Amino acid sequence: MRRIGHVGTADHNAFNASPLAVLNVARDSMAEIGFSPATRVFEAAGAGACLITDAWEGIEMFLQPGTEVLVARDGREVAEHLAALTPQHARTIGEAARRRILAGHTAGHRAAELKRHLAEAASRKASVPPRAYGSVDGAFAARGRFDPAAAPPRSLRRLPAMASALLPVLGIGSVLLLAWLLSENRRAVPWRTVIGGMALQLALALAALLFHWGVLQAVSRGFAWVLRRWLGVGGALGLGAATHIFVGMIEAPLLIRPWLARLQRGELFALMTCGIAGTMMVIYAAILGPLMWLIGVPWAESAAAAELMGTKTVLNEFVAYIGLANTPAEALSERSRIILTYAMCGFANFGSLGILIGGMGAMVPERREEIVGLGLRSILSGTLATCTSGALAGILA
């Protein structure tokens, strides 16, 4: 046995087709949930590899155990499969798996499935009656719940156009104030990092224009350098934060794994926030409604926006974006939809927190307890970070 290190994407097919069998071990969180095969499962099967995988619920929806994939519950069963596996049998399983994948699990099949879902969503949207908004004074109904049908307080109903446009600036200030109030050590806040980060966030809000001008690629290459020089953060954190732009919340820390154990507590928290920033619905609506208003969503639309942000936090951003697509046009203005598109663009949800804790806890087990302790704070800070992006988008919209 020899270690070959990282295998580039272009070489995946050759690698999967070379050995007698390919072993797949799902992440604990994916195995517990089930019905969540990793991309490498489809890659290996599509290359005609004989795949040996751990057991998780729903595998038969993708590959039939015994004929298209071999399932092992522990290391002993992996060894038994390998001992009994002949080259001919391996080829038979690999060819059957490849036929199954090409028949129902290619990118083309997923695109057609997405197109069908979008068409169904558009059809449902056309049939949903307009959402009614009442004219009751006050934003909170009986028992203190946030009432979607309530009108804003009288003082907020007629904001001048300029004040309405600049309201997200107040929202950004409120988000920063809330983050400061919830800090573990308010006297040790690195204001250089905060101010520099806000300036960089404003620059990133213009990323679409920069892309069309051909500047974004050059900016991306120097992003890690800028983080180190401008914000004063360490090289490991700067590289990890910059990498989050392109890869997932577990893949980025892997790049700086040798330095994870030496990161300061604040640096570790910042790295987790970068990964998260990528129900109790009534409570979330009550809390998030005013926050949505502060970042630029009109008060009459803040209840619908809060419901979507709550969905994103408790479930995930994909469900929330589907809800946004299904929201009637009269419930959210075009500007509010732009704000929400940016505000919901992140992984600040409980499912992602589990993946983050599991992944980083495995990389640096001696700090697992500390990572768990920072978990809920990272959800909050990640949500506040994406809300500032939404506020900036509202200013520029």
Backbone torsions as a table, in degrees:
resi	resn	phi	psi	omega
1	MET	NA	136.6	176.5
2	ARG	-139.1	148.6	179.9
3	ARG	-88.8	128.1	-178.2
4	ILE	-107.2	-6.5	176.9
5	GLY	77.7	-156.7	-175.5
6	HIS	-69.1	138.0	176.0
7	VAL	-112.6	121.1	-178.7
8	GLY	-65.8	157.6	-177.3
9	THR	-56.8	-40.2	-177.6
10	ALA	-63.5	-20.9	-177.7
11	ASP	-102.5	4.2	-176.4
12	HIS	-60.3	-46.3	-178.0
13	ASN	-61.6	-44.3	179.5
14	ALA	-63.3	-40.3	178.8
15	PHE	-64.9	-46.1	-177.7
16	ASN	-65.8	-29.5	-177.2
17	ALA	-86.6	-5.5	-174.5
18	SER	-84.9	-47.7	-173.7
19	PRO	-79.5	171.6	175.4
20	LEU	-63.9	-39.0	179.7
21	ALA	-150.7	157.1	178.3
22	VAL	-116.8	130.2	-178.5
23	LEU	-97.8	130.3	174.8
24	ASN	-117.6	129.2	174.7
25	VAL	-122.9	115.3	-177.4
26	ALA	-74.6	152.0	172.2
27	ARG	-60.5	150.4	-179.5
28	ASP	-55.5	-43.6	-177.6
29	SER	-64.9	-38.6	179.7
30	MET	-70.8	-38.6	-179.9
31	ALA	-67.8	-38.3	-179.3
32	GLU	-67.2	-40.5	-179.8
33	ILE	-73.2	-39.0	-177.7
34	GLY	78.4	172.7	176.7
35	PHE	56.1	27.4	-175.5
36	SER	-134.8	65.9	178.9
37	PRO	-66.8	141.9	177.5
38	ALA	-71.2	161.2	178.7
39	THR	-58.4	-34.9	-177.8
40	ARG	-63.1	-24.9	176.8
41	VAL	-63.1	-46.8	179.7
42	PHE	-69.5	-36.4	178.1
43	GLU	-62.1	-48.8	-177.5
44	ALA	-65.3	-45.5	180.0
45	ALA	-65.5	-38.7	179.2
46	GLY	-65.9	-24.0	177.9
47	ALA	-87.8	0.6	179.8
48	GLY	80.8	21.5	-179.8
49	ALA	-80.2	149.9	170.9
50	CYS	-81.6	111.4	-172.0
51	LEU	-99.0	130.6	170.6
52	ILE	-111.3	123.4	-176.5
53	THR	-130.1	157.7	173.3
54	ASP	-71.9	166.1	-175.2
55	ALA	-86.2	130.8	173.2
56	TRP	-151.3	151.5	-174.2
57	GLU	-64.6	134.4	175.1
58	GLY	96.8	0.8	-177.0
59	ILE	-61.5	-31.7	-177.9
60	GLU	-67.5	-15.5	175.9
61	MET	-70.7	-20.2	-176.6
62	PHE	-112.1	-43.7	179.9
63	LEU	-142.5	140.2	-178.1
64	GLN	-83.2	117.6	179.0
65	PRO	-58.2	136.8	177.8
66	GLY	96.5	-38.4	-178.3
67	THR	-111.5	-29.5	-179.2
68	GLU	-118.3	-14.5	178.7
69	VAL	-158.3	148.4	175.4
70	LEU	-102.8	130.0	-176.8
71	VAL	-107.5	131.0	179.2
72	ALA	-125.6	132.7	-178.8
73	ARG	-90.7	-15.4	178.7
74	ASP	-159.9	179.0	-178.2
75	GLY	-63.1	-32.7	179.3
76	ARG	-62.9	-42.5	179.9
77	GLU	-69.2	-31.8	174.0
78	VAL	-61.1	-45.7	179.5
79	ALA	-63.0	-38.6	178.8
80	GLU	-65.2	-41.7	177.8
81	HIS	-61.1	-45.3	-177.9
82	LEU	-65.8	-36.7	-179.6
83	ALA	-67.0	-33.8	-177.6
84	ALA	-91.4	-9.1	-172.2
85	LEU	-82.9	125.2	174.0
86	THR	-103.6	158.2	178.0
87	PRO	-54.9	-40.0	179.9
88	GLN	-65.3	-44.1	178.9
89	HIS	-63.6	-39.5	178.6
90	ALA	-62.4	-43.0	178.9
91	ARG	-64.2	-38.8	179.7
92	THR	-62.4	-45.3	179.0
93	ILE	-65.7	-44.2	-179.3
94	GLY	-62.2	-42.4	179.6
95	GLU	-66.4	-38.7	178.3
96	ALA	-65.7	-40.7	178.5
97	ALA	-64.2	-41.3	-179.0
98	ARG	-64.3	-40.9	177.9
99	ARG	-62.2	-42.0	-179.2
100	ARG	-64.0	-43.8	-179.2
101	ILE	-65.7	-46.9	-179.2
102	LEU	-66.2	-25.1	-178.7
103	ALA	-82.4	-21.0	-175.1
104	GLY	-151.0	0.0	-173.4
105	HIS	-136.0	36.3	176.9
106	THR	-92.0	172.4	176.6
107	ALA	-61.2	-35.5	177.8
108	GLY	-63.0	-40.8	177.4
109	HIS	-64.0	-41.9	-179.8
110	ARG	-66.8	-37.5	177.9
111	ALA	-64.1	-42.3	178.0
112	ALA	-64.5	-38.1	178.9
113	GLU	-66.2	-42.8	177.4
114	LEU	-62.1	-43.3	179.2
115	LYS	-60.0	-40.3	179.0
116	ARG	-65.6	-42.4	179.1
117	HIS	-63.8	-41.2	178.7
118	LEU	-64.0	-39.4	177.8
119	ALA	-64.6	-40.9	177.6
120	GLU	-65.1	-39.1	178.6
121	ALA	-64.9	-41.6	178.3
122	ALA	-64.0	-37.7	178.3
123	SER	-65.4	-41.6	178.0
124	ARG	-66.6	-38.5	-179.0
125	LYS	-62.1	-39.1	-179.9
126	ALA	-67.2	-26.2	-176.8
127	SER	-93.8	-7.8	-179.1
128	VAL	-80.7	129.8	179.2
129	PRO	-68.3	153.3	179.5
130	PRO	-57.1	142.4	179.7
131	ARG	-79.5	129.5	-176.1
132	ALA	-88.6	140.0	175.0
133	TYR	-120.1	125.6	-176.1
134	GLY	-79.3	-170.8	-178.3
135	SER	-130.3	30.4	-179.4
136	VAL	-78.1	134.8	178.8
137	ASP	-66.6	142.3	177.3
138	GLY	94.0	147.7	-176.9
139	ALA	-93.7	-11.8	-176.0
140	PHE	-118.7	130.7	179.5
141	ALA	-90.9	-162.6	-178.8
142	ALA	-58.1	147.6	178.8
143	ARG	67.5	13.6	174.0
144	GLY	78.1	11.2	-179.2
145	ARG	-79.9	149.5	176.6
146	PHE	-74.7	119.3	-172.6
147	ASP	-95.9	114.1	179.9
148	PRO	-60.4	-21.9	-177.4
149	ALA	-95.4	1.3	-176.0
150	ALA	-82.0	147.1	176.0
151	ALA	-85.3	159.7	178.0
152	PRO	-70.3	161.9	173.0
153	PRO	-54.5	152.3	-174.9
154	ARG	-56.6	-35.1	-177.6
155	SER	-67.9	-17.0	-176.5
156	LEU	-104.2	-3.1	-170.8
157	ARG	-73.6	-32.4	-174.6
158	ARG	-125.5	74.6	174.8
159	LEU	-80.5	137.5	175.0
160	PRO	-57.2	152.8	-176.4
161	ALA	-57.4	-42.8	-179.4
162	MET	-65.2	-41.9	179.4
163	ALA	-63.8	-38.6	178.7
164	SER	-64.3	-39.6	-179.8
165	ALA	-68.2	-32.1	-177.9
166	LEU	-93.4	-1.6	179.6
167	LEU	-55.5	-38.7	177.7
168	PRO	-58.2	-25.7	176.7
169	VAL	-63.6	-44.0	174.8
170	LEU	-62.1	-37.5	178.9
171	GLY	-62.4	-42.2	178.7
172	ILE	-62.4	-43.6	177.2
173	GLY	-61.1	-39.2	179.1
174	SER	-66.8	-39.6	178.2
175	VAL	-63.2	-43.7	179.0
176	LEU	-65.4	-38.4	178.3
177	LEU	-64.3	-42.6	178.9
178	LEU	-63.1	-42.5	178.5
179	ALA	-62.2	-38.4	179.1
180	TRP	-67.3	-41.8	-179.8
181	LEU	-63.7	-31.3	-178.0
182	LEU	-91.9	3.1	-178.6
183	SER	-68.9	150.2	176.8
184	GLU	-72.6	-33.5	-178.7
185	ASN	-139.6	92.6	-174.4
186	ARG	-65.8	-26.8	-178.4
187	ARG	-76.0	-17.3	-176.0
188	ALA	-102.1	15.1	-179.5
189	VAL	-65.1	124.9	178.6
190	PRO	-80.5	89.8	-173.7
191	TRP	-63.2	-28.3	176.3
192	ARG	-60.6	-42.3	178.7
193	THR	-65.9	-42.0	-179.0
194	VAL	-63.2	-51.1	-177.8
195	ILE	-66.0	-43.1	178.0
196	GLY	-63.8	-38.9	178.3
197	GLY	-63.7	-40.2	177.7
198	MET	-64.9	-39.5	177.6
199	ALA	-64.0	-41.1	177.8
200	LEU	-66.1	-36.6	179.1
201	GLN	-64.6	-38.6	175.7
202	LEU	-62.7	-40.3	178.3
203	ALA	-65.0	-38.9	-179.9
204	LEU	-69.4	-26.2	176.9
205	ALA	-65.1	-20.8	178.0
206	LEU	-95.1	15.5	-173.8
207	ALA	-60.4	-35.5	-179.1
208	ALA	-60.9	-44.5	178.4
209	LEU	-65.7	-42.4	-180.0
210	LEU	-61.5	-36.3	179.0
211	PHE	-63.3	-45.6	-179.6
212	HIS	-66.1	-28.7	178.9
213	TRP	-84.1	-5.9	179.5
214	GLY	80.0	15.4	-176.9
215	VAL	-93.3	-25.6	-171.0
216	LEU	-59.8	-38.3	-177.6
217	GLN	-61.5	-43.5	179.4
218	ALA	-66.4	-38.0	178.4
219	VAL	-62.3	-41.8	-178.1
220	SER	-61.7	-39.7	-178.0
221	ARG	-65.0	-31.2	-179.2
222	GLY	-97.5	6.9	-172.7
223	PHE	-64.6	-44.6	179.7
224	ALA	-61.9	-39.1	178.7
225	TRP	-63.8	-41.3	179.3
226	VAL	-63.3	-43.2	-180.0
227	LEU	-59.0	-41.1	-179.7
228	ARG	-69.3	-45.2	-173.6
229	ARG	-77.7	-43.0	-171.6
230	TRP	-83.7	-46.5	-175.3
231	LEU	-88.0	-14.8	179.4
232	GLY	75.8	17.5	179.2
233	VAL	-84.3	162.3	-179.9
234	GLY	-67.2	161.1	-178.2
235	GLY	-61.9	-39.5	-179.1
236	ALA	-64.4	-45.8	179.5
237	LEU	-66.3	-40.9	179.5
238	GLY	-60.9	-44.1	179.2
239	LEU	-66.5	-43.0	179.4
240	GLY	-63.2	-42.8	179.9
241	ALA	-65.4	-42.8	-179.9
242	ALA	-65.7	-36.3	-178.2
243	THR	-67.5	-27.6	179.9
244	HIS	-60.5	-21.4	179.1
245	ILE	-63.9	-30.7	-170.8
246	PHE	-109.8	-24.5	-176.0
247	VAL	-127.8	-179.7	-176.1
248	GLY	-77.3	176.5	-173.2
249	MET	-74.4	-15.6	175.6
250	ILE	-97.4	-36.3	-178.7
251	GLU	-64.7	-37.3	-178.9
252	ALA	-64.1	-48.8	176.2
253	PRO	-60.6	-28.3	178.1
254	LEU	-59.2	-32.0	-177.8
255	LEU	-66.1	-29.3	-178.5
256	ILE	-115.7	26.7	-176.7
257	ARG	-53.3	-41.1	-178.9
258	PRO	-61.4	-21.4	-177.5
259	TRP	-99.7	-6.2	-175.4
260	LEU	-58.7	-41.7	-177.4
261	ALA	-66.4	-21.4	-176.5
262	ARG	-99.5	-3.1	178.4
263	LEU	-66.0	142.1	172.4
264	GLN	-67.8	161.2	-177.9
265	ARG	-57.5	-41.8	178.9
266	GLY	-64.6	-38.2	178.2
267	GLU	-67.4	-40.6	177.6
268	LEU	-61.4	-42.8	178.5
269	PHE	-64.2	-42.0	178.5
270	ALA	-62.0	-39.9	178.9
271	LEU	-65.2	-41.0	177.3
272	MET	-64.8	-38.5	179.0
273	THR	-64.0	-40.4	177.2
274	CYS	-59.7	-38.8	179.8
275	GLY	-70.4	-37.5	-177.7
276	ILE	-79.2	-41.3	179.5
277	ALA	-65.4	-41.8	150.5
278	GLY	-13.1	NA	NA
279	THR	NA	146.5	168.1
280	MET	-104.2	88.0	-166.6
281	MET	-64.5	-36.5	-178.7
282	VAL	-65.3	-44.1	179.8
283	ILE	-64.4	-44.7	179.6
284	TYR	-62.9	-38.6	178.6
285	ALA	-64.6	-37.2	-179.5
286	ALA	-68.4	-37.4	-178.7
287	ILE	-80.4	-43.4	-172.2
288	LEU	-80.8	-21.8	179.7
289	GLY	-57.1	-55.2	176.7
290	PRO	-61.1	-35.7	178.5
291	LEU	-64.0	-41.4	177.6
292	MET	-62.0	-38.7	177.8
293	TRP	-64.7	-40.3	-178.2
294	LEU	-64.4	-32.4	-178.0
295	ILE	-88.9	6.0	170.7
296	GLY	119.9	-2.9	177.9
297	VAL	-79.7	128.1	178.4
298	PRO	-54.6	147.0	-175.6
299	TRP	-56.5	-39.6	-178.3
300	ALA	-64.5	-19.3	-179.9
301	GLU	-106.2	-2.6	-173.1
302	SER	-67.9	-30.2	179.7
303	ALA	-65.7	-45.5	178.2
304	ALA	-63.2	-39.6	178.5
305	ALA	-66.3	-40.4	179.6
306	ALA	-64.4	-37.7	178.6
307	GLU	-62.8	-40.7	179.4
308	LEU	-68.0	-41.3	178.2
309	MET	-65.7	-37.1	176.0
310	GLY	-63.6	-41.3	176.7
311	THR	-61.7	-42.2	179.8
312	LYS	-63.6	-37.2	-177.7
313	THR	-74.6	-42.9	-175.7
314	VAL	-81.5	-40.2	179.6
315	LEU	-99.5	-93.7	173.8
316	ASN	-167.4	173.4	-175.4
317	GLU	-69.3	-27.0	-179.5
318	PHE	-66.2	-44.3	176.9
319	VAL	-63.5	-39.9	-179.7
320	ALA	-65.1	-40.0	179.2
321	TYR	-67.3	-35.6	174.5
322	ILE	-63.4	-41.2	176.3
323	GLY	-62.8	-37.9	177.1
324	LEU	-63.4	-42.0	178.9
325	ALA	-64.5	-31.0	-178.3
326	ASN	-89.2	-4.6	-179.9
327	THR	-72.6	130.0	-179.2
328	PRO	-56.2	146.7	-176.6
329	ALA	-58.5	-34.4	-177.1
330	GLU	-77.7	-11.8	179.9
331	ALA	-81.8	-30.1	-179.5
332	LEU	-136.4	129.5	177.1
333	SER	-73.2	168.5	179.9
334	GLU	-62.5	-38.8	179.4
335	ARG	-65.5	-41.1	178.2
336	SER	-63.7	-37.6	178.6
337	ARG	-65.7	-37.2	176.7
338	ILE	-64.4	-45.0	179.0
339	ILE	-59.4	-46.3	-178.6
340	LEU	-67.3	-34.4	178.8
341	THR	-57.4	-40.3	178.2
342	TYR	-80.8	-40.4	-176.7
343	ALA	-64.7	-30.4	-179.1
344	MET	-91.7	0.1	-174.9
345	CYS	-85.7	82.4	179.4
346	GLY	-175.9	173.5	-177.3
347	PHE	-105.2	24.3	-178.7
348	ALA	-76.0	77.1	175.7
349	ASN	-145.0	165.2	-172.4
350	PHE	-68.2	-34.4	177.7
351	GLY	-63.1	-45.7	179.1
352	SER	-65.9	-33.5	177.4
353	LEU	-61.3	-40.6	177.4
354	GLY	-61.8	-42.5	177.9
355	ILE	-63.8	-42.1	-178.7
356	LEU	-64.2	-45.7	179.8
357	ILE	-64.6	-44.1	179.6
358	GLY	-63.3	-43.4	-178.2
359	GLY	-68.9	-51.4	-178.1
360	MET	-71.0	-31.4	177.1
361	GLY	-64.3	-33.4	177.0
362	ALA	-73.6	-33.4	-179.3
363	MET	-72.5	-37.2	-178.3
364	VAL	-136.4	73.4	-173.3
365	PRO	-60.2	-27.3	-179.4
366	GLU	-68.4	-12.8	178.9
367	ARG	-115.4	17.3	-177.2
368	ARG	-58.1	-45.2	-178.3
369	GLU	-61.2	-38.7	178.8
370	GLU	-68.4	-39.9	178.4
371	ILE	-63.1	-42.7	177.9
372	VAL	-62.5	-41.2	-179.7
373	GLY	-63.5	-29.2	179.5
374	LEU	-88.8	-3.3	-171.5
375	GLY	-59.2	-56.8	-177.2
376	LEU	-64.3	-35.5	176.1
377	ARG	-62.8	-35.8	-180.0
378	SER	-68.2	-33.5	175.0
379	ILE	-62.9	-45.9	-179.9
380	LEU	-63.0	-47.9	-178.2
381	SER	-66.6	-36.4	176.9
382	GLY	-64.3	-40.1	177.3
383	THR	-64.3	-44.5	178.7
384	LEU	-62.3	-37.5	-179.8
385	ALA	-63.8	-46.1	-179.6
386	THR	-71.2	-27.5	176.3
387	CYS	-66.8	-35.3	175.6
388	THR	-66.4	-34.5	174.9
389	SER	-63.4	-40.4	177.6
390	GLY	-63.9	-40.1	178.8
391	ALA	-63.5	-42.8	177.0
392	LEU	-62.6	-39.8	177.6
393	ALA	-63.6	-36.6	177.2
394	GLY	-65.8	-35.4	177.4
395	ILE	-66.1	-39.8	-175.6
396	LEU	-84.4	-16.5	-176.7
397	ALA	-68.0	NA	NA
